[in-house]
Amino acid sequence: MNYTEFKDWMFNLERFGIKLGLENVTEFLERIGNPHHDFKTIHVTGTNGKGSMCVFVSEILRQHGVKVGLYTSPHLVDFRERIKIDEEEIGEEDVLRLGVPLKQVMERMEAEDKEKQLTFFEFTTGLAFKYFAEKKVDIVVTEVGMGGRLDATNVITPEVAAITRIGLEHTNYLGKTIQDIAREKAGIIKAGARVVTCERGRGALSVIETTCKKKGASLRTIGKDFDVSHVRQTLHGTGFDYSGRRSLMDLRTNLLGGYQAENAAGAIAIIEELGHVGTRVTEDEIRRGLLSARWPGRLDVVSEKPLVILDGSHNPDGASTTVKILTDLKLTPLTYVLGCMDDKDARGIVRAIAPTASMIICTQSRYKRALSAEKLGLIVNEEFKGPRDTVTSSEEAFERAIKTYAGNGVCVIGSLYVVGEAIPWWQAFGKHMARAQ
């Protein structure tokens, strides 16, 4: 079995769907030696911003000289993006070398009891933790896959647990209200934990506060225990001032969007909490970490002439935030290339982008859970009365947008999977454009 065959086998595990619960992943980890006990962890959940917060924390720790693992999801182009050490993706040979024996363990579990069949995310979580333990990392920054309480990553007992902003998502699994979802997210809070949150809404924040009181956990909240001010955003990044246990003026990150100031502030607050285990990061290390952070496909300006933006916002809250930033930067109206997953609030996303759209091209990714371009087109027809089109192939949709409507600027939005297909397409198309010039 080569890497491609093994990767295909792993993704075939997605046929078992999503199973929220810790019993199977706990047994799996026990059988492979509980690798997650061999390193310290940071655990991050939330609806929007958790990935970028993880990257900020990882980069600051890397600048401090810590050997840091990073486990995030989903990937954009290659599975190996999910598992990194000091910004280097796991190698194909390591995926195969570690993965095949883990596959055998999983198959033994399933042979004993059909209910012990692992999902894709449970298996890859075990693979990631085994890799990090083997490579003797000092700390792993771990992004929750879904929710928190019953997510496969919730087997860890982190040095710090963090919760970013919370919105309505995965309501079939996590609950129908913000409070229900906040309770699931707050499930990563362990007894006596140190907790940081960037949530400002009282509905979700009260749930987090109540959970912390019940668990005897300390809580640092944005707007109270740390905060940002003088946020400055341009097409090339974000600047801000931070106040917390220290005051840091004129911080900068290359990540676009004023909301990244809050994500970065949450990361700094996490770093400050790590002082209790002797990790004392300097101001210079924080500054360098924020500047070195990269998070492709999230308000990612891949070209200025023509203006091309790739943004994986896949819920109405995220899309609304993106639209506000693009409007503030005077980049709207735009041509949107829109693709959504079938379990997302596509109508809410359409309503968010419609006021700033000069054109909407509906498409779909090749991923099996993609909402069909035709169904998405019906929603757009109901919610948007401007020019619109439907192109089933994402690559053809990108090309049509760039060649026909690039004068207005193009933003690919609605799904990380569509953005993941746009990245290699743009890289190839951009080279072709450069040669033509």
Helices and strands as residue ranges (DSSP letters): H 3-12, G 13-16, H 23-31, G 35-38, E 40-45, H 50-63, E 68-71, G 79-82, E 83-85, E 88-89, H 92-112, G 114-116, H 120-134, E 139-143, G 152-155, E 160-163, H 171-174, H 178-185, G 186-188, E 194-197, H 202-215, E 218-221, E 227-234, E 237-243, E 247-253, H 259-273, G 274-277, H 283-292, E 300-304, E 307-310, H 316-328, E 334-338, H 346-353, G 354-356, E 357-364, H 373-383, E 388-393, H 394-405, G 406-408, E 410-413, H 416-436
